[in-house]
Amino acid sequence: MKIGIIGAGNIGASLVGKLAAAGHQVKVANSKGPETLRELADATGAQAVHKQDAVKDVDAIILSIPFLSYADHLASLFADVPADVTVIDTSNYYPFRDGTLDGLDNGTPESVWVSQQIGRPVIKAWNAVLAATLAERGKPAGAAGRIALPVAGDDAKAKAVAMQLVDDTGFDALDAGSLADSWRQQPGTPAYCTELTLDELNSALAAADKKRAPENREALITQFMARYDELTHDDTIEMNRAGTA
Ligand SMILES: NC(=O)c1ccc[n+]([C@@H]2O[C@H](COP(=O)([O-])OP(=O)(O)OC[C@H]3O[C@@H](n4cnc5c(N)ncnc54)[C@H](OP(=O)(O)O)[C@@H]3O)[C@@H](O)[C@H]2O)c1
C-alpha cells in the first residue's frame, strides 16, 4: 500500500519504520521539511517529503501531529485528496499541552473534532497505544498475549484498511465502533494505553465512562508529572490501569 505519514515524532516515526518494514511504500513529512528527516528515511527506506507531497498518490494518510497543529490550516492539504483515500488520526487531546480548544471540552469526541478541522472523515487508530508500547511490544499475528488496539470510524472500507495497518504494526485491531463512539478510547478511559488483549479491550471499551474520562485524564497527568523522572514503562501502564479502573 502507498502511505503518507504527516508527523515524525514518537508515534509517527515508529509507524514509518514498522509500515515500511511490513512492505508498504511510505512517504513521511513533518513541519520543518524533508531535509530534517533524512536519517529516518535512510534508516527505514521511507521517502522524506514536504507535507503537500505526503498526501499525493497514496492509498492512506496517517496524521500523527499535536492538536495545536490543526491551527496550521491543514484542511487545504486535503482539497485534492480523492474521497476513497483512508485518513487515519492518531491524536489525543491534552489541555495541559494543547491549551483549551473550543468544542472539545463539551464532549465532542476528539477525532470528530479533527475530522471537522480537515473537512473529511477520519479513522481513529494508534491513539490508545503508548509510544514505547508501539515501538517495543508489537508481536506477530497469533502470538500469545498480543496487545490489541481499538480502531473507530464510520466508513467500513477505510476502517478495514486501518485495521489491517494496525495488524501490520504488530497489534490485534478491534473494531471499536463509529467515530462518535471513539470517546471510549480517549485519554482517561480503561482502553487507553493499558496494553490489553482483544477480549480485555472489548470489556474496557464497554466499561468507559464519558463523564469520568476527562477527570481521570487530568488526575493521571498530575500523577505522571509528579513522578516523571522515575517512571518505567510498566509503571505507566499500571498507573493508567489503576487510574481508569
Ligand atoms: N507519545 C505518545 O505516547 C502518543 C501515543 C498515542 C498517540 N499520541 C498522539 O499522536 C500525536 C503525535 O504524538 P507524538 O508523541 O508522536 O508527537 P511529537 O513527538 O511531538 O511529534 C509531532 C510531529 O508532528 C509534526 N508536526 C507538528 N505540526 C505539524 C504540521 N503543522 N505539519 C506537519 N507536521 C507537523 C512534528 O514535526 P516538527 O518536529 O517538524 O514540528 C513532529 O514530527 C499527538 O496527537 C499525540 O497526542 C501520542
The ligand as an ORCA input file, in Angstrom:
! r2SCAN-3c Opt
* xyz 0 1
  N       3.547      9.996     22.522
  C       2.645      9.060     22.770
  O       2.859      8.137     23.605
  C       1.353      9.057     21.990
  C       0.579      7.892     21.999
  C      -0.577      7.836     21.206
  C      -0.987      8.953     20.494
  N      -0.243     10.100     20.556
  C      -0.770     11.260     19.819
  O      -0.235     11.223     18.492
  C       0.073     12.564     18.061
  C       1.572     12.660     17.832
  O       2.219     12.400     19.053
  P       3.804     12.331     19.184
  O       4.092     12.000     20.591
  O       4.350     11.464     18.101
  O       4.167     13.863     18.897
  P       5.595     14.523     18.720
  O       6.671     13.567     19.138
  O       5.526     15.857     19.336
  O       5.712     14.702     17.133
  C       4.829     15.524     16.445
  C       5.196     15.507     14.972
  O       4.224     16.287     14.277
  C       4.899     17.147     13.370
  N       4.087     18.336     13.132
  C       3.626     19.230     14.033
  N       2.899     20.182     13.411
  C       2.910     19.885     12.099
  C       2.359     20.491     10.952
  N       1.613     21.602     11.031
  N       2.576     19.914      9.754
  C       3.328     18.787      9.653
  N       3.883     18.163     10.710
  C       3.678     18.695     11.908
  C       6.201     17.490     14.084
  O       7.118     17.959     13.135
  P       8.265     19.039     13.528
  O       9.093     18.391     14.584
  O       8.964     19.265     12.246
  O       7.494     20.237     14.026
  C       6.572     16.121     14.657
  O       7.211     15.324     13.687
  C      -0.396     13.506     19.179
  O      -1.698     13.955     18.910
  C      -0.385     12.609     20.408
  O      -1.297     13.039     21.383
  C       0.924     10.170     21.269
*
